[in-house]
Amino acid sequence: MTFKFVLYCVITISVIWTMDTININQIFKKNVNPLQAKLFYFFLVLSMSYLVTNCIYDLFQSIHLL
């Protein structure tokens, strides 16, 4: 379980770093509430981190590295 926690931390930092390359302001409508945009960004980062971490973890389990 420790490996998965470390993987979550590393992947979350990586997702935040890669999401920083997107100009997210162009995606939203004009005059949108900034709190809504930040919350959307937060949930997007969380969901991406969850999906990537589980994909990598399952891959390691399937090839019996864990």
N, C-alpha and C positions, 0 to 999 in steps of 0.2 A: 504493500500500500504506500510505502514511502516513495517508491519510484514514481507512482502515479501523481503524487503531490508535487514532487520536483518537476515532473513533466508539465503539470498544470501551470506552475510558476513560470517556467521557461517559455512555454507556448503563449501564455497570456502576455508576457513582455514582448514576445515576437509579433503577436497580432497587433498590439498597440503600436509598435514601431512601424509595421507595414501599413496599418490603417492611417497613420499620420501622413502618408504620401497622397492620400485622396483629399481633394478639396471638397469637403462635405457640404460646404455652404451652397454650392451650386445645385445640390440635389434637392434641397428643401424649397418650399414655396417662399415667396417674399413675405415679410412681416410675420414670420413664424416665431413662436415663443422660444427663446433660447433654452429654457429648461427642457422643453420637449425635444429639441435637437440633441442636447447633451444626453438625455435619457435614452433616446434612440441609439446614439453612438455607444453608450454603455452596454445596452442589451445586445447590440450587434457584436461588440468585442467579446462579451461573455459567451454568446452562442457560437461564435467562430472558435473561441478557445476550447469550448466543450467538444465541438465536433472534431477538431484537429487532434486534440489530446486523445480522445477515445479511438480515433482512427489509428494513430501511431501505437497506442497501447495494445489494441487488438491485433495489429500487425505483428508486434513483438511476441504476443502470446501465441499467435498462430504459427510462427516459425520457431517457437519454443526457446526463445532467448531469455524468458523470465522464469 
